[in-house]
Amino acid sequence: MDVTLAFDVYGTLIDTNGVTRLLVSMIGDTAPDFSRLWRDKQLEYAFRRGLMRRYRDFGVCTRDALEFTNAFLKTELSGAQKQRLLDSYRSLPAFADVAPALQALEAAGYRLFAFSNGSAAAVGTLLESAGILARFVDIVSVDEIGTFKPDPDVYRHFLERSGVAGESAWLVSGNAFDIIGAVSAGMRAAWVRRKGDALFDPWDVEPTVTVNSLSGLQQAIRRYTG
């Protein structure tokens, strides 16, 4: 069976904690706490905008989350510092396992798509900076339909854009909410659990397979599909 892989970008291919190094130079030891809260609020704002049907692109959610985090933690970042942090989202690093795994999957005949809450332009710039853009057939963005994962419409949109049926399409994500959304919409899903203490949400939905890194993805899919 031909398999199409839809890779989540932020937190799966790209390490959003890469911004922490820049934060350390600005605010010191509180940088990890700042980075975590910024990421949490970024996702929260996307979820809320999706539910309220008040869509603005992911860059707006990122900017608003930065403003909240700066105010909540009283870090008093300057306008120039905040802009540097936002600009850093265009060149965050890929996880170390990503490039070799994508190369192997492409060579094995899988169709690879980037599938993101980010706009196609922002994701394209980010993947090019990370040196992995050429591995993908296309970028499918929620921006095309004006809502966010895990809205079921997003996963249906991916299936329509990629021209595959749910059982032939796998979401690959490090985010539990994304896995649950994809499985609920009829796709198969591989959860990338890079941290051993990462918890999956205790819902009645489970990943199709779980891997510790992308290097184990091909074997896990082959084992499942036989």
Backbone as CSV, one residue per row, in Angstrom:
resi,resn,N_x,N_y,N_z,CA_x,CA_y,CA_z,C_x,C_y,C_z
1,MET,0.828,-1.189,0.000,0.000,0.000,0.000,0.869,1.248,0.000
2,ASP,0.545,2.226,-0.876,1.247,3.496,-0.865,0.891,4.257,0.404
3,VAL,1.901,4.862,1.013,1.696,5.571,2.275,2.095,7.029,2.113
4,THR,1.228,7.901,2.567,1.498,9.336,2.587,1.703,9.768,4.032
5,LEU,2.763,10.502,4.280,3.090,10.952,5.632,2.914,12.455,5.728
6,ALA,2.099,12.870,6.690,1.855,14.292,6.951,2.608,14.676,8.221
7,PHE,3.675,15.418,8.068,4.514,15.766,9.210,4.093,17.092,9.823
8,ASP,3.695,17.044,11.078,3.574,18.276,11.827,4.948,18.941,11.844
9,VAL,4.980,20.254,11.951,6.257,20.978,11.839,6.764,21.444,13.194
10,TYR,6.019,22.340,13.836,6.469,22.925,15.105,6.369,21.902,16.230
11,GLY,7.503,21.544,16.812,7.520,20.581,17.900,7.717,19.149,17.453
12,THR,7.679,18.907,16.139,7.879,17.553,15.608,9.131,17.507,14.738
13,LEU,9.161,18.322,13.698,10.367,18.449,12.879,11.286,19.529,13.428
14,ILE,10.690,20.599,13.888,11.425,21.782,14.318,11.340,21.924,15.833
15,ASP,12.493,22.153,16.451,12.578,22.272,17.908,12.231,23.699,18.325
16,THR,11.012,23.878,18.827,10.583,25.221,19.232,11.348,25.720,20.454
17,ASN,11.997,24.821,21.172,12.834,25.253,22.293,14.139,25.879,21.818
18,GLY,14.385,25.870,20.515,15.580,26.509,19.980,15.636,27.992,20.293
19,VAL,14.468,28.580,20.551,14.423,30.001,20.895,14.998,30.262,22.284
20,THR,15.134,29.225,23.091,15.612,29.394,24.468,17.020,29.978,24.513
21,ARG,17.857,29.583,23.576,19.228,30.106,23.568,19.250,31.627,23.409
22,LEU,18.392,32.150,22.550,18.298,33.594,22.384,17.711,34.237,23.636
23,LEU,16.736,33.577,24.223,16.125,34.098,25.447,17.133,34.186,26.591
24,VAL,18.016,33.205,26.681,19.026,33.218,27.749,19.860,34.486,27.668
25,SER,20.199,34.900,26.466,21.009,36.108,26.315,20.249,37.367,26.708
26,MET,18.911,37.249,26.751,18.085,38.414,27.082,17.653,38.447,28.544
27,ILE,17.265,37.272,29.077,16.669,37.261,30.412,17.314,36.268,31.376
28,GLY,18.342,35.556,30.938,19.074,34.688,31.841,18.361,33.402,32.198
29,ASP,18.423,33.029,33.465,17.981,31.711,33.921,16.485,31.466,33.788
30,THR,15.688,32.502,33.644,14.240,32.303,33.511,13.836,31.942,32.074
31,ALA,14.794,31.843,31.174,14.494,31.581,29.768,13.691,30.296,29.534
32,PRO,14.033,29.151,30.186,13.233,27.946,29.942,11.765,28.106,30.339
33,ASP,11.512,28.760,31.467,10.127,28.995,31.884,9.402,29.895,30.888
34,PHE,10.097,30.916,30.409,9.514,31.819,29.425,9.164,31.050,28.152
35,SER,10.100,30.230,27.680,9.895,29.480,26.445,8.701,28.544,26.549
36,ARG,8.575,27.844,27.680,7.454,26.908,27.865,6.123,27.641,27.880
37,LEU,6.053,28.742,28.632,4.794,29.475,28.713,4.430,30.078,27.360
38,TRP,5.412,30.596,26.670,5.161,31.161,25.342,4.575,30.101,24.413
39,ARG,5.155,28.919,24.409,4.653,27.833,23.565,3.244,27.418,23.986
40,ASP,3.009,27.282,25.277,1.681,26.887,25.762,0.625,27.907,25.353
41,LYS,0.923,29.193,25.511,-0.049,30.225,25.158,-0.233,30.315,23.638
42,GLN,0.816,30.079,22.895,0.728,30.060,21.437,-0.313,29.039,20.985
43,LEU,-0.225,27.820,21.536,-1.185,26.781,21.183,-2.581,27.116,21.701
44,GLU,-2.651,27.604,22.927,-3.952,27.969,23.493,-4.663,29.004,22.629
45,TYR,-3.928,30.010,22.183,-4.548,31.054,21.371,-5.016,30.501,20.030
46,ALA,-4.261,29.575,19.454,-4.702,28.934,18.212,-5.983,28.140,18.440
47,PHE,-6.034,27.365,19.533,-7.233,26.587,19.838,-8.438,27.508,20.014
48,ARG,-8.245,28.570,20.767,-9.351,29.473,21.046,-9.848,30.167,19.784
49,ARG,-8.937,30.597,18.951,-9.344,31.235,17.701,-10.091,30.250,16.802
50,GLY,-9.646,28.991,16.787,-10.350,27.990,16.002,-11.764,27.776,16.499
51,LEU,-11.938,27.684,17.800,-13.263,27.468,18.383,-14.184,28.658,18.157
52,MET,-13.630,29.842,18.257,-14.449,31.058,18.132,-14.666,31.481,16.683
53,ARG,-14.008,30.777,15.735,-14.061,31.167,14.324,-13.589,32.605,14.138
54,ARG,-12.535,32.950,14.876,-11.913,34.268,14.727,-10.463,34.048,14.277
55,TYR,-10.329,33.474,13.102,-9.020,33.057,12.621,-8.107,34.231,12.319
56,ARG,-6.893,34.141,12.807,-5.754,34.933,12.355,-4.612,33.937,12.240
57,ASP,-3.647,34.216,11.397,-2.642,33.190,11.155,-1.771,32.937,12.389
58,PHE,-1.004,31.862,12.320,-0.248,31.389,13.482,0.779,32.417,13.951
59,GLY,1.245,33.243,13.041,2.165,34.292,13.432,1.539,35.271,14.412
60,VAL,0.256,35.551,14.245,-0.456,36.428,15.170,-0.577,35.756,16.534
61,CYS,-0.905,34.464,16.544,-0.982,33.727,17.810,0.376,33.741,18.520
62,THR,1.441,33.595,17.766,2.791,33.608,18.330,3.125,34.973,18.922
63,ARG,2.781,36.027,18.203,3.040,37.388,18.685,2.237,37.694,19.941
64,ASP,0.947,37.351,19.926,0.100,37.639,21.084,0.540,36.836,22.308
65,ALA,0.963,35.597,22.085,1.445,34.769,23.186,2.733,35.337,23.775
66,LEU,3.577,35.888,22.929,4.801,36.535,23.409,4.468,37.742,24.276
67,GLU,3.520,38.542,23.848,3.124,39.715,24.629,2.577,39.289,25.992
68,PHE,1.749,38.258,26.016,1.200,37.775,27.284,2.312,37.283,28.203
69,THR,3.219,36.475,27.660,4.281,35.885,28.477,5.188,36.966,29.049
70,ASN,5.510,37.941,28.239,6.349,39.047,28.695,5.677,39.803,29.846
71,ALA,4.374,40.038,29.720,3.646,40.748,30.775,3.490,39.892,32.030
72,PHE,3.173,38.605,31.834,2.921,37.717,32.979,4.181,37.511,33.807
73,LEU,5.314,37.319,33.137,6.575,37.076,33.840,7.332,38.364,34.175
74,LYS,6.761,39.494,33.736,7.355,40.806,34.050,8.823,40.890,33.608
75,THR,9.094,40.394,32.417,10.473,40.390,31.914,10.864,41.702,31.250
76,GLU,9.890,42.512,30.897,10.153,43.845,30.360,11.077,43.824,29.139
77,LEU,10.789,42.912,28.227,11.527,42.883,26.974,11.236,44.149,26.167
78,SER,12.236,44.639,25.475,12.043,45.809,24.627,11.353,45.392,23.328
79,GLY,10.866,46.378,22.594,10.262,46.091,21.299,11.234,45.411,20.357
80,ALA,12.481,45.852,20.383,13.500,45.248,19.510,13.775,43.803,19.904
81,GLN,13.813,43.523,21.203,14.039,42.141,21.662,12.880,41.242,21.260
82,LYS,11.661,41.725,21.408,10.504,40.923,21.018,10.525,40.643,19.523
83,GLN,10.924,41.607,18.730,10.994,41.382,17.292,12.068,40.357,16.952
84,ARG,13.192,40.388,17.633,14.230,39.379,17.411,13.712,37.983,17.727
85,LEU,12.947,37.858,18.786,12.380,36.560,19.151,11.394,36.080,18.093
86,LEU,10.550,36.978,17.614,9.606,36.591,16.567,10.337,36.216,15.282
87,ASP,11.370,36.964,14.960,12.163,36.651,13.760,12.849,35.288,13.883
88,SER,13.180,34.906,15.114,13.871,33.623,15.317,12.997,32.446,14.923
89,TYR,11.672,32.627,14.889,10.774,31.549,14.494,10.917,31.196,13.014
90,ARG,11.639,32.003,12.268,11.871,31.696,10.857,13.093,30.814,10.659
91,SER,13.876,30.608,11.706,15.128,29.857,11.551,15.407,28.941,12.724
92,LEU,14.365,28.408,13.333,14.550,27.450,14.421,15.179,26.168,13.876
93,PRO,15.936,25.449,14.701,16.632,24.249,14.214,15.713,23.032,14.118
94,ALA,16.038,22.150,13.197,15.380,20.845,13.158,15.999,19.948,14.229
95,PHE,15.220,19.008,14.746,15.770,17.996,15.638,16.822,17.185,14.874
96,ALA,17.775,16.627,15.602,18.916,15.957,14.971,18.508,14.747,14.130
97,ASP,17.416,14.081,14.479,17.011,12.876,13.763,16.260,13.159,12.471
98,VAL,15.881,14.419,12.242,14.937,14.733,11.167,15.534,14.538,9.777
99,ALA,16.644,15.180,9.476,17.195,15.134,8.110,17.482,13.714,7.628
100,PRO,18.207,12.884,8.405,18.460,11.519,7.909,17.193,10.685,7.784
101,ALA,16.234,10.889,8.700,14.999,10.107,8.627,14.181,10.478,7.392
102,LEU,14.068,11.757,7.096,13.328,12.185,5.905,13.983,11.663,4.640
103,GLN,15.290,11.693,4.599,16.005,11.190,3.425,15.711,9.705,3.210
104,ALA,15.731,8.938,4.291,15.475,7.503,4.190,14.030,7.217,3.789
105,LEU,13.100,7.974,4.336,11.689,7.771,4.013,11.398,8.129,2.565
106,GLU,11.991,9.207,2.096,11.812,9.596,0.697,12.389,8.527,-0.224
107,ALA,13.568,8.023,0.117,14.209,6.992,-0.697,13.392,5.703,-0.733
108,ALA,12.648,5.453,0.338,11.826,4.240,0.423,10.492,4.386,-0.304
109,GLY,10.211,5.569,-0.839,9.016,5.747,-1.658,7.815,6.353,-0.960
110,TYR,7.969,6.792,0.269,6.862,7.457,0.958,6.676,8.867,0.383
111,ARG,5.423,9.319,0.337,5.121,10.704,-0.041,5.124,11.537,1.232
112,LEU,5.960,12.570,1.257,6.137,13.370,2.461,5.532,14.760,2.268
113,PHE,4.674,15.142,3.199,4.080,16.470,3.214,4.388,17.140,4.540
114,ALA,4.598,18.441,4.508,4.599,19.239,5.732,3.161,19.695,5.959
115,PHE,2.684,19.550,7.184,1.260,19.786,7.490,1.193,20.583,8.779
116,SER,0.866,21.861,8.679,1.139,22.737,9.810,0.051,23.754,10.108
117,ASN,0.011,24.178,11.374,-0.787,25.329,11.786,-0.179,26.631,11.282
118,GLY,1.075,26.610,10.885,1.717,27.795,10.350,1.310,28.051,8.911
119,SER,1.479,29.279,8.456,1.191,29.595,7.055,2.213,28.898,6.158
120,ALA,1.824,28.670,4.909,2.730,27.990,3.981,4.015,28.786,3.788
121,ALA,3.894,30.105,3.734,5.087,30.934,3.541,6.034,30.825,4.728
122,ALA,5.478,30.905,5.938,6.313,30.825,7.141,6.957,29.449,7.268
123,VAL,6.180,28.406,6.994,6.707,27.048,7.103,7.766,26.797,6.039
124,GLY,7.541,27.287,4.820,8.529,27.114,3.771,9.854,27.759,4.121
125,THR,9.795,28.973,4.665,11.026,29.661,5.087,11.736,28.880,6.178
126,LEU,10.974,28.379,7.130,11.540,27.631,8.251,12.191,26.330,7.792
127,LEU,11.503,25.579,6.944,12.040,24.300,6.474,13.251,24.501,5.568
128,GLU,13.234,25.567,4.787,14.396,25.863,3.947,15.591,26.212,4.811
129,SER,15.369,27.019,5.856,16.457,27.372,6.763,17.037,26.136,7.438
130,ALA,16.182,25.153,7.731,16.624,23.924,8.379,17.224,22.922,7.393
131,GLY,17.168,23.231,6.093,17.774,22.373,5.082,16.971,21.147,4.716
132,ILE,15.649,21.170,4.941,14.843,19.970,4.688,13.650,20.227,3.767
133,LEU,13.497,21.420,3.253,12.325,21.745,2.435,12.204,20.838,1.213
134,ALA,13.315,20.509,0.597,13.285,19.743,-0.652,12.751,18.330,-0.480
135,ARG,12.650,17.863,0.744,12.176,16.498,0.980,10.662,16.363,0.809
136,PHE,9.951,17.477,0.776,8.488,17.424,0.827,7.855,17.651,-0.539
137,VAL,6.808,16.870,-0.793,6.022,17.039,-2.009,5.349,18.409,-2.003
138,ASP,4.857,18.814,-0.817,4.119,20.067,-0.719,3.982,20.442,0.756
139,ILE,3.559,21.673,0.987,3.195,22.147,2.319,1.682,22.336,2.339
140,VAL,1.022,21.720,3.290,-0.416,21.906,3.480,-0.601,22.689,4.770
141,SER,-1.203,23.861,4.667,-1.350,24.753,5.813,-2.819,24.934,6.175
142,VAL,-3.076,25.084,7.468,-4.438,25.381,7.925,-4.894,26.740,7.417
143,ASP,-3.945,27.584,7.052,-4.265,28.919,6.556,-5.166,28.858,5.333
144,GLU,-5.129,27.737,4.630,-5.925,27.578,3.410,-7.416,27.487,3.699
145,ILE,-7.784,27.092,4.929,-9.206,26.977,5.261,-9.587,27.811,6.488
146,GLY,-8.627,28.481,7.100,-8.935,29.435,8.150,-9.382,28.856,9.474
147,THR,-8.729,27.798,9.902,-8.960,27.267,11.248,-7.677,26.551,11.665
148,PHE,-7.693,25.886,12.820,-6.472,25.274,13.338,-6.695,23.815,13.724
149,LYS,-5.624,23.029,13.674,-5.658,21.719,14.326,-6.024,21.944,15.789
150,PRO,-6.821,21.059,16.386,-7.309,19.772,15.877,-8.733,19.807,15.308
151,ASP,-9.157,20.894,14.699,-10.449,20.950,14.024,-10.504,19.827,12.981
152,PRO,-11.547,18.997,12.975,-11.628,17.908,11.993,-11.531,18.391,10.554
153,ASP,-11.983,19.617,10.287,-11.917,20.133,8.925,-10.478,20.210,8.415
154,VAL,-9.532,20.417,9.334,-8.128,20.526,8.936,-7.617,19.203,8.378
155,TYR,-7.940,18.115,9.046,-7.470,16.797,8.601,-8.184,16.368,7.319
156,ARG,-9.465,16.688,7.215,-10.174,16.410,5.966,-9.565,17.209,4.815
157,HIS,-9.173,18.433,5.101,-8.537,19.260,4.083,-7.224,18.631,3.618
158,PHE,-6.456,18.106,4.550,-5.213,17.450,4.148,-5.486,16.271,3.227
159,LEU,-6.467,15.447,3.571,-6.770,14.281,2.744,-7.196,14.700,1.347
160,GLU,-7.979,15.756,1.247,-8.409,16.242,-0.061,-7.232,16.795,-0.857
161,ARG,-6.387,17.577,-0.196,-5.244,18.197,-0.891,-4.221,17.170,-1.354
162,SER,-4.029,16.144,-0.549,-3.017,15.139,-0.883,-3.577,14.026,-1.760
163,GLY,-4.909,13.967,-1.847,-5.543,12.983,-2.720,-5.445,11.557,-2.229
164,VAL,-5.492,11.366,-0.892,-5.401,10.018,-0.336,-6.573,9.747,0.593
165,ALA,-6.831,8.459,0.808,-7.836,8.043,1.780,-7.206,7.971,3.163
166,GLY,-8.036,8.040,4.196,-7.539,8.098,5.555,-6.619,6.964,5.941
167,GLU,-6.937,5.728,5.499,-6.131,4.582,5.910,-4.751,4.570,5.261
168,SER,-4.559,5.371,4.215,-3.252,5.463,3.551,-2.456,6.673,4.010
169,ALA,-3.059,7.486,4.867,-2.417,8.724,5.308,-2.078,8.639,6.787
170,TRP,-0.848,8.956,7.092,-0.374,8.959,8.477,0.022,10.369,8.882
171,LEU,-0.521,10.825,10.000,0.005,12.023,10.628,1.196,11.619,11.483
172,VAL,2.263,12.404,11.421,3.436,12.193,12.265,3.595,13.440,13.119
173,SER,3.463,13.287,14.435,3.457,14.471,15.295,3.984,14.146,16.682
174,GLY,4.624,15.139,17.277,5.028,15.036,18.673,3.999,15.600,19.619
175,ASN,2.878,16.080,19.078,1.838,16.718,19.884,0.633,15.799,20.034
176,ALA,0.305,15.478,21.276,-0.790,14.534,21.522,-2.117,15.043,20.968
177,PHE,-2.389,16.338,21.089,-3.665,16.865,20.599,-3.793,16.647,19.092
178,ASP,-2.687,16.712,18.389,-2.668,16.526,16.939,-2.930,15.063,16.583
179,ILE,-2.312,14.163,17.325,-2.535,12.728,17.112,-4.000,12.377,17.318
180,ILE,-4.574,12.853,18.408,-5.981,12.572,18.706,-6.880,13.143,17.616
181,GLY,-6.570,14.349,17.147,-7.364,14.951,16.086,-7.317,14.149,14.800
182,ALA,-6.134,13.675,14.428,-5.985,12.931,13.180,-6.690,11.579,13.242
183,VAL,-6.492,10.857,14.334,-7.142,9.552,14.479,-8.661,9.710,14.497
184,SER,-9.144,10.738,15.164,-10.582,10.991,15.216,-11.158,11.298,13.839
185,ALA,-10.305,11.825,12.958,-10.742,12.166,11.605,-10.515,11.026,10.609
186,GLY,-10.068,9.871,11.095,-9.935,8.702,10.233,-8.552,8.430,9.691
187,MET,-7.562,9.224,10.090,-6.192,8.972,9.674,-5.506,8.030,10.643
188,ARG,-4.391,7.472,10.229,-3.500,6.793,11.154,-2.493,7.812,11.672
189,ALA,-1.866,7.494,12.785,-1.009,8.513,13.395,0.148,7.889,14.157
190,ALA,1.325,8.495,13.982,2.531,8.087,14.702,2.913,9.198,15.671
191,TRP,2.916,8.861,16.949,3.301,9.825,17.974,4.809,9.749,18.180
192,VAL,5.492,10.883,18.027,6.936,10.957,18.233,7.161,11.393,19.677
193,ARG,7.498,10.427,20.506,7.656,10.672,21.942,9.150,10.766,22.268
194,ARG,9.711,11.943,22.010,11.150,12.101,22.180,11.580,12.078,23.640
195,LYS,10.722,12.537,24.538,11.055,12.538,25.959,10.360,11.372,26.645
196,GLY,11.136,10.603,27.394,10.589,9.417,28.035,9.497,9.700,29.044
197,ASP,9.467,10.912,29.591,8.448,11.247,30.583,7.243,11.964,29.969
198,ALA,7.204,12.056,28.636,6.063,12.694,27.974,4.805,11.859,28.166
199,LEU,3.716,12.511,28.479,2.447,11.829,28.728,1.496,12.050,27.562
200,PHE,0.756,11.003,27.231,-0.293,11.121,26.225,-1.610,11.381,26.948
201,ASP,-2.439,12.219,26.365,-3.703,12.556,27.009,-4.544,11.306,27.266
202,PRO,-5.128,11.171,28.461,-5.883,9.951,28.810,-7.290,9.949,28.226
203,TRP,-7.384,10.008,26.916,-8.657,9.947,26.223,-8.883,8.514,25.742
204,ASP,-9.974,8.304,25.001,-10.250,6.978,24.457,-9.697,6.858,23.038
205,VAL,-8.645,7.599,22.747,-7.973,7.570,21.448,-6.487,7.351,21.695
206,GLU,-5.894,6.429,20.952,-4.475,6.126,21.097,-3.759,6.316,19.765
207,PRO,-2.447,6.585,19.791,-1.689,6.619,18.539,-1.705,5.246,17.864
208,THR,-1.623,5.232,16.555,-1.512,3.957,15.844,-0.191,3.290,16.193
209,VAL,0.879,4.081,16.201,2.192,3.612,16.650,2.856,4.747,17.433
210,THR,3.821,4.377,18.267,4.612,5.354,19.012,6.084,5.076,18.758
211,VAL,6.833,6.138,18.470,8.278,5.998,18.243,9.008,7.010,19.115
212,ASN,10.249,6.689,19.446,11.056,7.599,20.262,11.791,8.646,19.434
213,SER,11.931,8.377,18.157,12.549,9.332,17.242,12.080,8.992,15.838
214,LEU,12.309,9.903,14.910,11.891,9.656,13.535,12.678,8.531,12.882
215,SER,13.825,8.201,13.433,14.624,7.113,12.854,13.912,5.769,12.957
216,GLY,12.972,5.633,13.877,12.234,4.386,14.019,10.899,4.378,13.310
217,LEU,10.569,5.452,12.605,9.236,5.576,12.013,8.986,4.569,10.899
218,GLN,9.929,4.437,9.987,9.726,3.540,8.848,9.483,2.106,9.304
219,GLN,10.275,1.641,10.242,10.108,0.274,10.735,8.766,0.109,11.430
220,ALA,8.351,1.109,12.206,7.084,1.019,12.926,5.902,0.954,11.970
221,ILE,5.942,1.748,10.906,4.856,1.728,9.936,4.822,0.404,9.183
222,ARG,5.997,-0.086,8.807,6.050,-1.365,8.086,5.548,-2.508,8.966
223,ARG,5.910,-2.459,10.223,5.464,-3.498,11.147,3.940,-3.461,11.293
224,TYR,3.372,-2.288,11.326,1.920,-2.156,11.480,1.175,-2.572,10.221
225,THR,1.675,-2.131,9.056,0.965,-2.405,7.804,1.266,-3.789,7.245
226,GLY,2.291,-4.439,7.793,2.639,-5.776,7.343,3.365,-5.761,6.013
